[in-house]
Amino acid sequence: MLKKGSLFLLVALLVSFNLVFGGYLIREGDILSITVYGHEELSSEVVVGPDGFISVPPIGSVRVSGKILEEVEKVLSSRFRDILITKPQVTISIVKYAPYDYNVLGEVNRPGRVSLSQSSVTISELLASVGGPKETADLSKSFVIKKNGEKISIDLSELLSEGKNADFVLYPGDSLFIPSGISSWIKAVGEFKNPGVIKYYDGITLTEVIAQVGGVTDKADIENISVLNRIGNSVQRKEYNLTKIFSGKSADPILKPGATVIIEDSSGKAVRVLGEVRIPGTVPYKKGITLLEVIGETGGITQLAGDKVLIIGKDTKRQFSVELDKLLSGSSEDIELEPGDTVVISRSDEKYTYIVSPEMSERVDFSIYENLTLRNVLVKAGIYYPDRDITISILQPRDEKGLKVSMKDLQNKDYPLKPGTLVVLPLIRNTVYVLGEVKHPGPVVIESYEKATLNTVISKAGGLTENASEIQLIKDNKKTIFDLNESLESQTEIESGSIVYVEKLPERFVYLISPSVGGKVDFSREEKMSLRSLLSKYNLLDFESEEKLILLTGDGEKTEVKLTDLRNKDVPLSSGTVIIYPDTRVKIYILGEVRSPGVFAINPGDTHTLSAAISMAGGVLDTGDPRNIRVTYPNGESRIYNLKEILNGSEADPQLKSGATVYISRYVPVTVNVLGEVNRPGVVEFDPWETPTLLLAISKAGGLKETAAQEIKIAHDDQTYIWLSLIENQDVPLESGVTIYVPEDRGRYVYISGKVMKPGRVDFDKFEPFTLSRAIAKSGGLLESADNFVKIIEPDGKIKKFDIEETEKGKDLKLVAGSIIVVPEKIKRITIIGAVRDPGTYVFTRNERTTPADIIARAGGIPDLSKVREIRILSKDGKPVSYNEFVESAKELEDGSIVYVKPVDVLRFSVIGAVKSPGSFDYSSNEPPTLLTLISRAGGALDEADEIHIIYRSGKIESFDVSKLITQGSFTLEESADIVITKLAERYIGIIGDVQKPGLIDISLIGGEITLGKVLAYAGGVNNPSSAEIWLITDGESEKILLTPEKLSEVSGRVLEAGTIIYVPLSYLRVYVFGEVERPGVIEYTPDMNVLEAILSAGGPKNTAELSRVLLFKNGISENPEVQYVDLDKYAVDSKKSNEVPKIPEVPKVEPGDVIYVPSSYMVDIKEVMGVISSLLTIIYTGKLIAAP
């Protein structure tokens, strides 16, 4: 016999043998990597479809499910050999294993589908993965539905306590159901401390239930406990005595599932004491209690007590009297009382009566003026019902026979009463116990004036719940059944003590298993419980699908239903049925160069086009080829699509079928050969985002030479194309590998396009002047819409601009053979900057108005007019014009105008020194303050104030005596400034501006000589010491010194006089960015800033920006500027080739004062650009866009 350790080793060896020699069997959903050695274009990643096939371009579909990797490698090697010269070496590996799916439904914490990496799982592991069972679960009735539809019942009630059945194994596709057990729980109703519902378990007893609800109340009748049990369609009632159970005289009963335990109020058994006792009320009944004990419990008799004690039984039939004197003297035997007795001790010589009934007992007093009659007694007690035949017993003093009358007869005859008369009535109000499906189960009291019908009783219990079914009326173990409609109409009177039990409607539910939703599905009373209704709840009705649903009823019957059959016929469902819904989703397998390759399931009603599927996969990577997307279906059908053409509407977006494999291949560069009269003949390569066209190919080859002919030939189709047609956007697409040839032509000709009568080629003979004016004349002259300025693009790429009006002055332009003359439409370029939504340069055609209102509207309007100070216009002549009524003007602006919408500036002033309240004050530039106003806001100058120093942010300094403040202080301060008011003969140094701690420094705090370095140290240092300038103001005279690293020691040792004011202006370094950027204008310079960072600081480039021709003007615009062309596209291209982020040092650096211009076209006229930038800089400086240091 094998030992346990040996057995484990044997199992491990068998598993290893299967893995090594048997191999893993490929499953649906696995992702495989196929590598064909030496043929990278045939290598790919594929997903095993739900049918077990993979789609391998270009050989089609191959079944792989259930096979090991070596088998598939042999099959593919054989299939690839049909298209390759040599036998290929094929290697297959598993990239990602498909998960195993299990279903857990019912009373668990996280019901639904569970995906695990295990090919088998135990019940304990599966329950742990869904958070375990709920408290309401009935584990004893659990069951498993196997993948083939077989149902297996399994008792899990001892799983958590003893681990029984924990090792039951489930396999992928199996479903575990944990039903609800709430209907078997025990209900505790009545005089419990915490009435409610207790979970049932085998062997639970009555005392255990009482303990779990906290015990009973003081009023509980523990000697009469009712237990209701449902047996079939009836309810059985048994009575138990808790006192006998606790004493061991009776056994503790074991309760059945769903039992109801009722403990009634014991106050009905108490002995009531009325009349002349000190504490009238009730005394709890106990067996053997006597009359004297009851009188003692109520404090004894009063001085007004009469000589008779009347005792009335609970049913009022037992009535007798006892002489009180004899009882107290012991000459009469003490009386043993019974449950519910009433003891009345009357008062002598008073006008009163006593009323006693099973539900009330009280004394009714009358004044000397009131008639003591029976009718008046009942009226005063509020229980006079003249239409009811209620028998009343009248016991008058010294009348042992008594009298019985009907309350109904009192309408015609009243009865006078003697003082102390006892009026005894039977039960007038009913108590009914209502249980089951009502909103407030428990005892219901029916007042004496109410009719105790079934409808009244249920209404007082809060009404029926939505789960209510039939109603049972139980009295003396007799049962009457009513349906819901009968209960509303029934006029049957219910006797006191009856039980009304409202049956719960049988649960209406099914279990649904589907790829998208699942779990227990409940139906209301009004809902039709059918297959159509179920599927409609979750939008799963698909009349077009031929797929089948599987229905498993509670008794194990299995039925299959086609979805298409539901169009004409519905299928009713029984409670507890399990419905297994097929997977009708469209499954698309997306592989290759996308961000998130994998399997994507799309609902039938959702869009499943090619572009939508690629979007779901995160889109095409930069390394992917969007023009070469292969779609392959399981039947071998395959087709190539161009995503770029689909997105621009040139090609239809195909609807994909389920099982389609979409493969986005890696981009293979398109290359063409460009030969002949071009500047850089050779191989031209296109980038992924470039469209291969003839014009772009020639541009990449350096453009045409002067000797190039107008005809261009493409070898593969032997066609000839005219260069001019390419310029006019009639470009030719190219395929990889073609050869382009540009022949030589030394003839005298030019091409002219644009706004002329006859655009095209213009040939000159050798005698004609080869000039611009002659070329325009030969083309029929200019159209009315032509601009005066034309552009001449010479064969070497140079661009010239010429004003046609110059020809009228005798000036003309000689042409170069092969040049292209472009006569554009007359347009206006107007630049608007400042406080508008979209600042920039806008182009207006001849037909578009350029009034101020039109220009403001084109720039998106002004967000907040209250924040605009003024609007300035700078025309071509360079003269700024102030124009406050800008928008109301109908005058059109001329070409090249620049509009600056100047925002309101914030003027900031600080007032320190000899004032009462020194501080900082802000004003709008629309309402600048006067000097007198500022000093007033600072509390006014002190008496010892001597001089006033005004240091403007521009560097200007003014000083004068305080005595002249009234006469000279009314002038307006138009720019920000610091104001220092000094004291007479005070020893101080004042420091303001760009330092850490500006203010006045007492020189007594500084030891030794007062040097500039010590004062700066007391002020916390200069914020920007690398380029700071410092102003020293002494006795109204100012001096500027530079605080550079080279002069630091010299400047720091400068000795200062008392009263000196030090001013450190703000150091603000600037770079200017204009053109096609989001926020053109001034940006703050930061150390090591490069061109790209500067453009990003200006909001980044617009979509219209030509980043391959960015202009960098070093040290700004001058007569002979240093201009660099920066190709930012080159950095992006290099980045994509190397798969690395561009290195910042490769991008040219900028210095303070540099100007960057981002054009909208590759063809840039530098002189024109310089003119625009000069105008912009002029308006920036004159408009004070930024504060000068």
C-alpha positions, 0 to 999 in steps of 0.5 A: 500500500502506498504511503501518503507522501509516495502517493503525492509524488506519483501524482506530481510525476503524472502531471509533469509527464502530461505537461512535458509529453502531452502538452497544453491543449489550446482553448478558445480565447487564447492569444497565440504568437506566430513567428515565421523565421526570416519572414517578419511580415508573416509573423503575427498575434492571433486570438482563438475564436469561439469556433476554435479557429484562428485567422492567419493572413494570408493562408486563412483559417486554421482549426487549433482548439484542442491541439497542442502547440507542436501540432499547430506548428506543423500545420502552419509550416505546411500551409506556409510552404505553399506560398514560400520557396523554402520550408519555413520554420514556424514557432508558436507560443501562448501570449495570454491564456483564456480565463475559465468562466464559472457562474455563482447565483442566488444568495451570495455577496457578489453573484454573477460570472467569475473568471478564474485561471484554474481549469477546475475549482472546489465549491469552497474556493468558488464561494470564497471568490464571490464573498461567501454566502449571505445570511439569508442563504439556505445552503441545504438546498444548493444545487449545481447545473453542469455545462451540459444542463445536468442538475445536481443537488448538494447539501452545503449546510455543514460546509462552514461548520464541518467543511462537508462537501467543500471539495466538490469540484466544478468545471468551466461553464458550471453554475452554482445556485444558493437559494434563499432560506428566509421563508424558513426563519422563525417569527416572534410576535407580541410581548417580546423585548425585541420581536422580529425574525430569527434564522432557523436551524435544525433543533432550534427550541422555543426557549432559544428563540425567546433568548435570541429576541431578548426575552419577554416583557413584564406584561407577557403571558408566559403561561399561554404561548402560541406556536403557529405552524404551516402544514400544507395549506392550513395553519396549526396552533399549539399552546405552551406554558413557559413556567412549566418548561422552566420548572422541567414539568414540560419539554422545551418544544423543537420548532419547525421551519417558518413557525410563528411564536406569539406571546399575548399581553397578560394584563387581561389576567390581572386583578383590577381593584376599584373604589376606596383603596389608596392605589387603585389599579391592577395587581398581577395575577398569581395562582392562589392570590387572595382578596386581602393580598390584593387590597394590601398590594393597592395600599389598603382601604381609605377612610371613606370605604363602605362595608361591602366588597364586590367581586366580579369574575372575568366573564361577569357571570361570577358575582358576589359580595363580602362584608369588609368588617368581617374580612378584616376582623378574621371572622370571615374566611379570605377569598382566593381570586381568579384571573381577571377578577374585579374587586370593587370597594364602594364609598359610602354616602356619595353619588357615584357608580362603578363600571366594569367590563373585560376591557375597562374598569372605572368609577363614574362620579356625579354631582348633586345636580346630576341624575344618577341613571344608567343612561347617564353613566354610560354616556359619561363613560363614553360607551353608550351605543343605543343601536347595539344589543349589549346586555348590562348587569346592574348590581345596586347596594343591598340588592343581591339579585341584580337586574339585566337590561339591554343597552338598546332598550335605554332609548325608551326607558332609563333606570335610576341608580343608587350610589355605589351601584356596579354596572357590569358590561361584557366585552365591547372592543375586540382584539384580533391577532394579524400575522403574515403579509401585512405591513404592521403584524401584531394585535389589532384592537377594534373599538366598540363603535367599530364593526370588526370586519376582515377589511377593518382588521387588515386596514388597522394592521397597515394593509397588505404587502405586495406579496400577500396571497390568500387570507386565513381566519382562525378561531378555536382551531377552525379555519376559513379561507378568503381570497384577496377580493373576498377580504375587501368585500367580506362583512363577516364579523371577527370574534375577539381572540381570532387570528388572521393569517395572510399567506405570502404569495409564492415567490415568482423568480427565475435565474438568468445566465448570460454573457452580459447580465445574470442572477436572480430575476424577480417578477411582481404580481402584475408582471407576466412571467414569460420568456419574452418579459424576462428578455425584455427586462435586459434588452436581450430580445433578438428575433433575428438570431438563430441561437437557442436558449436552454430552460431548466425547470426545478424538476430537472426538465430541459427545454431548448427555445430558438430566439427567432421562435419568440417572434410568434410565440411566447413561452411561460416560465415557472418559478425557479427556472434557470435560463441559459442565454447564448452569446449573441454578441459580435466578437472582433479580434484586433491584433497588431499595431494598436494600443490595446489588442485583444477580443472585443464583444459588441452588443448586436444593437451597437455599432460594429464598424471597422473604425469603431472597433479600432477605437475600442482597441485604443486606436492605431499606434504611430508604428502602425500603417493605417492605410494597410488594415487587413480584415479576415473572416473564419471562412478565409475571406480577407480584404485590405482597408485604408483607415485614412480614406474611411475617416475622411469619407472617401471610403465606406466604413465596413460593418464587421461580422462576428469572428472577424480578425482585424490586423494592423500591420507595422508601417513599411515606409513608401520609397520612390526614386526621383531622378533628373533635374532636381537638386537632390536626386535619389531615393525619397522616403515618406513618413507614416503621416505623409501622403505619398504624392508627386509634389511632396516627392519632388519637394523632398528631393530638394525641388526642381533645378532651373534647367528642369522641364515643365513635364514630369514623367512617372516610369510605372505608368509612362504618363507625363504630368505638368508641374503647374497642375501640381501647384494648383492642387492637382497632385498625383498619388504615388505607390512605393517603388516608382521612379520619377524623372524630371527632364532638362529644358533650357527654354525661356518660359514661366508658369503663371497661376492665380488671378490672371485671365489665362493661367498656365505656361507662358513661353517667350521667344529669344527676342522678347523681354523676359520680365514679369510685366511681359509675362502678365500681359501674355497671360491676358492681364490681371483680374479685378480681384488680383492683389498688387503683390505677386510672388515669384518662386524660382527653380532653386526655391527662392521666393520673391515678392513684387508690387505690380504698381512699380511697373507703372513707374518704369520698374520691372522684374527680370524672370528666371526660366522655369519660375512660377508666378503666383498672382494671389487674390487681394486680401487683407491681413489684420492682426488683433492682440490683447483682451480678446478671446482668440488673438492672432492674424486674420485674413479677409478677402475682397468681399469681406468687411474689415470694420472694427466690429467685424474684426472684433467678432472674428477674434471671438469678441471681448469677454469683459468690456469693463476690463478694457482700458482702450483700443489702439490701431497701428497702420502700415505707416507705423503711427499709433492711433488712439481710438476709444470709439473703436467698435462704433466706427464703420471705417474699414481697416487697411491691410497690415493693420494691428489692433491692440485691445489694451486691458485695464492695468492694475496700478500698485503703490506702496507708501512707507515712512512717516505716515500713520498707516503705511501699506500697499494700495491698488488702483485701476489704470482707468482711475489712477490716483493723485499723490495727495489721495494716496498719502491720505489713504495711508493716514496722512503724513506725520508732523515730523515728515520731511521729504517725499520721494516717488520712485516709479517702476520705469526708473524715474524718481521725483523728490520734494518737501512735504511742505509742498504736498498741498500745492504740488500733490494733486498731480495724477500718478499714471504708473505704479510707484513706491512712495517714501516719506522721510522724517526730519533728522532721522537715522535710517536707510530705506529699501524698496523694490525687488527685495525679500523684506522692503521697508525702513531700516534703523541704522542703529541696528547695523554695527560699524560702517553702513554699507550697501551689502549690510543693508541688502542683507538686512532686507533679505537679499535681492530676488534676482542678483544675477542681473539686478540694477540698484538706484541710490537716492540721497538728498534728491539726487539719484545714482544707478549701479549694477549689482553683477557677480563681477562687481559684487564685492565692490558694490557691497562695500559702498558706504551709505549716508543716513537717509539714503533710499535704495530702490531695486527695480523688478528684473523682467526678462522677455521673449517675443512669440508671434504668428500661428500660436494660441497666445501671441505676445510677450512671455517670461524668459526662463534659464535654458529656454529653447524655441519649443518651450517658448512656443508652448509658453505662448499656448502652443502652435495652432493647427495652421502652423508650419513647424518646419519653417519657424523663424528665430530672430536673435537679439530681436528685429534690427536692420541686419538681423541674425535669422535662424530657420528652425525645423521642429518637424525634424525633431518630431521625425527623429523622435519617431524613428528612434522611439525616444523623446527628443533631447532638449539640447538639440532644439536651439536655445533662446536668449532674452530679447529674441523674437520667434515667428511661427508661419502658416506656410513654408514660403516665408517672406522675411522682410514682410515678417519683419515689418509685421513684427516691428509693428507688433513690438511698437504697439506692445511698447506704446501700449505698455503691454508689460511694465518696463523695469 
